[in-house]
Amino acid sequence: MSPISYFLETAKWLATSSDGRKIATTPEKTQYDTMDNNSNGKSRFMQNPPAGWTPEGWTPKTSSASRTGGDFTLGQALKTWQWWALWSLLFLNTSAGISVISQEAPIFEELASVSAIVAAGMVGVVSIGNALGRVFWAGVSDSLGRKYTFLVIFLIQAILFWILPSITTTTSLTVVAFVILMCYGGGFGTMPAFAADYYGSRYVGPIYGLMLTAWGFASAFGPLLIAHVRQTSGNYASGLHILSVIMLVSILLPCLVRAPKKSASKLPLEPLFGPIPGTETELDEVVDSSHK
């Protein structure tokens, strides 16, 4: 089947309800039957499985909720200082890595005295470290633990950022930058499991999802910091040394953070953004409200 035929067949399926009725007859007359409060309409939307459901033949070893005494909602997680500590961990790690990403080619050109074409090639090689680090450090955290994984990531970056300005060879510079981006990606690979360990896996989606705002803040802070220092000092060495000091100080945070107390998860169930659809009844209420 050609891509065009596949697209047409998919379009026909989307325009047909589960019992075979056309729900989009003409462009001028589109019927939103999929929003109706019935089983046919619901078949077009992803839903949470029934409470207590598990795949056939699968037996969980140890639930993450048992480590904290229960699953936290987003509202409950935000009331603990640990959530903000994890947010800070992600912010600090992302700030360091994204500072390099924003200035990779100019840094390579200045330190290794290479052409723009060679620097572009180095950027391509180094970017692989970002993807590889997400898998590598996530695996390391399963054995070493989330806290100590971040501690090692910060320590490695503190050392590499300090020595980076003194490296002038293309190969060595590429290797060091590759490892730095592995640490950058490692933060994203490790933090979802970190959040699940502390707050349970049931609501880890919104809990970690809001935590990703740290990425947005870091995307502004890191690049602006290194660009400003480069402009005022005339070189990248000062900015890279500042990042080294930031990483060194950041080591204290994973040493201090600990799992929230079990009693914290027994706070009243008050989701931050209203009811969380997780059952058929709750989904019915959401769909009903959309018709009013």
C-alpha positions in Angstrom: 0.0 0.0 0.0 1.4 3.4 -1.0 1.6 6.2 1.6 -1.2 8.1 -0.2 -3.5 5.0 -0.1 -2.7 4.5 3.5 -3.5 8.1 4.3 -6.9 7.8 2.5 -7.8 4.6 4.3 -6.9 6.2 7.6 -9.0 9.3 6.8 -12.0 7.0 5.9 -11.6 5.2 9.3 -11.5 8.5 11.2 -14.7 9.6 9.4 -16.5 6.4 10.4 -17.9 5.6 13.9 -17.3 2.2 15.5 -20.6 0.9 14.2 -20.0 1.9 10.6 -22.0 5.1 10.5 -20.5 8.1 8.6 -19.8 10.9 10.9 -18.3 13.5 8.5 -20.5 13.6 5.4 -19.4 16.9 3.8 -17.0 19.6 4.6 -19.9 21.9 5.4 -21.7 19.4 7.6 -19.4 17.8 10.1 -21.1 15.8 12.9 -19.2 15.5 16.2 -20.6 12.1 17.1 -17.3 11.1 18.7 -18.0 13.6 21.5 -21.3 12.0 22.3 -21.6 10.4 25.7 -21.7 6.8 24.5 -19.4 3.9 24.0 -19.0 4.6 20.3 -17.7 8.1 21.0 -15.4 7.0 23.7 -13.7 4.5 21.4 -11.9 7.4 19.7 -10.2 8.6 22.9 -7.5 7.1 25.0 -8.6 6.2 28.5 -7.0 5.1 31.7 -7.6 1.4 32.4 -9.9 0.2 35.2 -8.5 0.5 38.7 -6.2 -2.4 39.6 -5.8 -3.5 36.0 -2.5 -5.2 35.0 -1.4 -6.9 31.8 -2.1 -10.6 31.6 0.7 -12.6 33.0 2.5 -9.6 34.6 3.2 -9.4 38.3 4.7 -6.2 39.6 7.8 -6.6 41.8 7.7 -3.5 44.0 5.5 -0.5 43.3 7.1 2.9 43.5 4.1 4.0 45.6 5.2 1.7 48.4 8.5 3.6 48.8 6.6 6.8 49.8 3.5 5.3 51.3 1.2 6.1 48.4 0.7 7.9 45.1 0.9 11.7 45.3 -1.3 13.9 43.1 0.2 17.0 41.5 -1.3 19.2 44.1 0.1 17.1 46.9 3.6 16.9 45.3 3.8 20.7 44.9 3.2 21.0 48.7 6.5 19.1 49.4 9.9 20.8 49.2 11.3 17.7 47.4 9.4 18.5 44.2 11.0 21.9 44.1 14.4 20.3 44.8 13.9 17.9 41.8 12.9 20.9 39.7 16.1 22.6 40.7 18.2 19.6 39.9 16.7 19.5 36.4 17.1 23.2 36.0 20.8 23.3 37.0 21.8 20.3 34.9 19.9 21.6 31.9 21.3 25.1 32.2 24.9 23.7 32.0 24.3 21.5 29.0 22.1 23.9 27.0 24.7 26.6 27.4 27.1 24.5 25.5 24.5 23.5 22.9 23.7 27.1 22.2 27.3 28.0 21.5 28.8 24.7 20.3 30.2 25.8 16.9 31.6 29.1 18.1 33.3 27.3 21.1 34.9 24.8 18.8 36.0 27.4 16.4 37.6 29.5 19.2 39.2 26.7 21.3 40.4 24.4 18.5 40.9 27.1 15.8 38.9 25.1 13.3 36.8 26.3 10.3 33.0 26.6 10.5 32.6 23.4 8.4 34.8 21.4 10.8 33.0 22.9 13.8 29.6 21.9 12.2 30.8 18.3 11.9 31.9 18.3 15.5 28.5 19.5 16.5 26.9 16.6 14.6 29.1 14.1 16.4 28.6 15.6 19.9 24.8 15.8 19.5 24.8 12.0 19.6 25.9 12.2 23.2 22.6 13.9 24.1 20.6 10.9 22.9 23.0 8.3 24.2 23.2 9.9 27.7 19.4 9.5 28.2 19.7 5.8 27.9 23.1 5.4 29.6 22.4 7.4 32.7 18.9 6.0 33.1 20.5 2.5 33.3 23.1 3.7 35.7 20.5 5.2 38.0 18.8 1.8 38.3 21.9 0.4 39.9 23.5 3.5 41.5 20.3 5.3 42.6 18.9 8.5 41.3 20.5 10.8 43.9 24.0 9.5 43.4 23.6 9.5 39.6 22.9 13.2 39.6 25.8 13.7 42.0 28.1 11.9 39.6 26.7 13.9 36.7 27.3 17.2 38.4 30.8 16.1 39.5 31.8 15.1 36.0 30.6 18.3 34.5 32.3 20.4 37.2 35.6 18.8 36.1 35.0 18.9 32.4 33.8 22.5 32.3 36.9 23.6 34.2 39.4 21.9 31.8 37.4 22.6 28.6 39.0 26.0 27.9 42.5 24.5 28.0 41.8 21.9 25.3 42.9 22.8 21.8 42.9 19.5 19.9 39.8 18.6 17.8 39.5 15.0 19.0 39.9 15.8 22.7 37.5 18.7 22.5 34.9 16.5 20.7 35.2 13.8 23.4 34.8 16.2 26.3 31.8 18.0 24.7 30.3 14.6 23.9 30.5 13.6 27.6 29.0 16.9 28.7 26.0 16.4 26.4 25.7 12.8 27.7 25.3 14.4 31.2 22.8 16.9 29.8 20.7 14.1 28.3 21.2 12.0 31.4 19.2 14.5 33.5 16.1 13.9 31.3 16.6 10.2 31.3 16.9 9.9 35.0 14.4 12.5 36.3 11.1 10.7 35.3 12.1 7.6 37.4 13.3 9.9 40.2 9.9 11.6 40.3 8.1 8.2 40.3 10.3 6.9 43.1 9.3 9.9 45.3 5.7 10.4 44.3 4.5 7.1 42.9 3.8 6.2 39.3 0.1 6.9 39.1 0.3 10.6 38.6 3.9 10.9 37.5 2.7 12.2 34.1 1.5 15.6 35.4 4.1 15.7 38.2 7.0 15.3 35.8 5.3 17.2 33.1 5.1 20.4 35.2 8.7 19.7 36.3 9.8 20.1 32.7 9.2 23.9 33.1 12.7 23.8 34.5 13.8 23.0 30.9 12.1 26.2 29.7 13.7 28.4 32.3 17.1 26.8 31.8 16.8 27.4 28.0 16.7 31.1 28.7 19.1 31.3 31.7 22.0 29.1 30.4 22.5 30.6 26.8 22.0 34.1 28.1 24.6 33.6 30.8 27.4 32.2 28.6 26.6 34.7 25.8 26.8 37.6 28.3 30.1 36.5 29.8 31.5 35.9 26.3 30.6 39.4 25.3 32.0 41.1 28.4 35.2 39.0 28.7 35.9 38.4 25.1 36.3 34.6 25.4 34.5 31.5 26.5 36.9 30.5 29.2 35.3 32.6 31.9 31.8 31.4 31.1 32.8 27.8 31.1 34.6 28.2 34.5 31.4 29.8 35.9 29.4 26.8 34.8 32.0 24.6 36.4 31.5 26.4 39.7 27.7 26.1 39.4 28.0 22.4 38.8 30.3 22.0 41.8 27.8 23.8 44.1 25.0 21.8 42.6 26.5 18.6 44.1 25.1 19.6 47.5 21.5 19.3 46.2 21.4 15.6 45.6 23.1 15.1 48.9 20.3 16.9 50.7 17.2 15.7 48.9 15.3 12.7 50.3 12.0 11.0 49.7 9.0 12.9 51.1 7.5 11.6 54.3 4.8 8.9 54.0 2.3 11.1 55.8 2.6 13.7 53.1 0.7 11.5 50.7 -2.3 11.4 53.1 -3.1 15.0 52.5 -6.6 15.7 51.2 -7.0 14.7 47.5 -7.0 18.1 45.8 -5.6 18.0 42.3 -4.2 21.3 41.2 -6.1 21.5 37.9 -9.4 20.0 38.9 -10.5 16.3 38.6 -8.1 13.9 36.9 -9.9 11.7 34.4 -9.2 8.1 35.4 -12.5 6.4 35.4 -15.5 6.0 33.1 -17.6 8.2 35.4 -15.1 11.0 35.4 -14.7 10.8 31.6 -18.5 11.0 31.2 -18.5 14.2 33.3 -15.8 15.8 31.2 -17.6 14.9 27.9 -21.0 16.1 29.3 -19.5 19.4 30.3 -18.2 19.9 26.8 -21.7 19.9 25.4 -23.0 22.6 27.7 
